[in-house]
Amino acid sequence: MIDLTRYRKLALDLRKYRTEALLAEGAITCDNVHTNIALKHNHMYNRLAHLDLLDDLLSKQPDLFGF
């Protein structure tokens, strides 16, 4: 299952980080908050790609899925 709640929390963390970074000088441009949201985005994207592939396979070879 795709965890949109976690993605939204990471997006909120990124927004807070950016707000705080505007106030601080010398902000890091690639911090943990950036890595976290990038990884979560890629995990969600890959899961959707797998679902799309399975849907395509189901239409071509339904016997693989017990239909």
C-alpha positions as MATLAB code, in Angstrom:
seq = 'MIDLTRYRKLALDLRKYRTEALLAEGAITCDNVHTNIALKHNHMYNRLAHLDLLDDLLSKQPDLFGF';
ca = [
       0.000    0.000    0.000;
       1.201    3.492   -0.774;
       1.886    5.526    2.344;
       0.630    8.995    1.453;
       0.424    9.984    5.112;
       4.169    9.516    5.506;
       4.826   11.437    2.278;
       2.680   14.338    3.482;
       4.567   14.425    6.789;
       7.884   14.494    4.945;
       6.600   17.280    2.695;
       5.609   19.257    5.783;
       9.060   18.651    7.275;
      10.632   19.922    4.059;
       8.465   23.032    4.130;
       9.477   23.745    7.734;
      13.113   23.126    6.837;
      12.926   25.589    3.951;
      11.287   28.227    6.144;
      13.980   27.824    8.783;
      16.723   27.756    6.141;
      15.607   31.146    4.852;
      16.276   32.540    8.310;
      19.661   30.840    8.672;
      22.719   31.571    6.621;
      24.675   28.772    5.010;
      21.814   26.321    4.842;
      22.692   22.845    3.640;
      21.282   22.160    0.184;
      21.208   18.381    0.539;
      20.227   17.426    4.060;
      18.438   14.393    5.500;
      15.052   15.999    4.898;
      15.781   16.083    1.157;
      16.942   12.465    1.109;
      13.893   11.307    3.069;
      11.325   12.837    0.765;
      13.210   11.765   -2.370;
      13.328    8.153   -1.191;
       9.645    8.167   -0.235;
       8.714    9.664   -3.612;
      10.712    7.007   -5.455;
       9.209    4.179   -3.397;
       5.696    5.392   -4.192;
       6.534    5.800   -7.883;
       8.020    2.300   -8.079;
       4.974    0.762   -6.408;
       2.698    2.465   -8.920;
       4.905    1.221  -11.759;
       4.628   -2.336  -10.423;
       0.845   -2.034  -10.233;
       0.766   -0.787  -13.810;
       2.939   -3.707  -14.940;
       0.739   -6.228  -13.110;
      -2.363   -4.696  -14.654;
      -0.788   -5.018  -18.088;
       0.180   -8.644  -17.449;
      -3.311   -9.427  -16.165;
      -4.844   -8.288  -19.441;
      -2.415  -10.438  -21.467;
      -2.119  -13.587  -19.328;
      -4.998  -13.899  -16.855;
      -4.111  -17.564  -16.186;
      -1.049  -16.363  -14.236;
      -3.383  -14.749  -11.730;
      -5.861  -17.587  -11.328;
      -8.543  -16.198  -13.642;
];
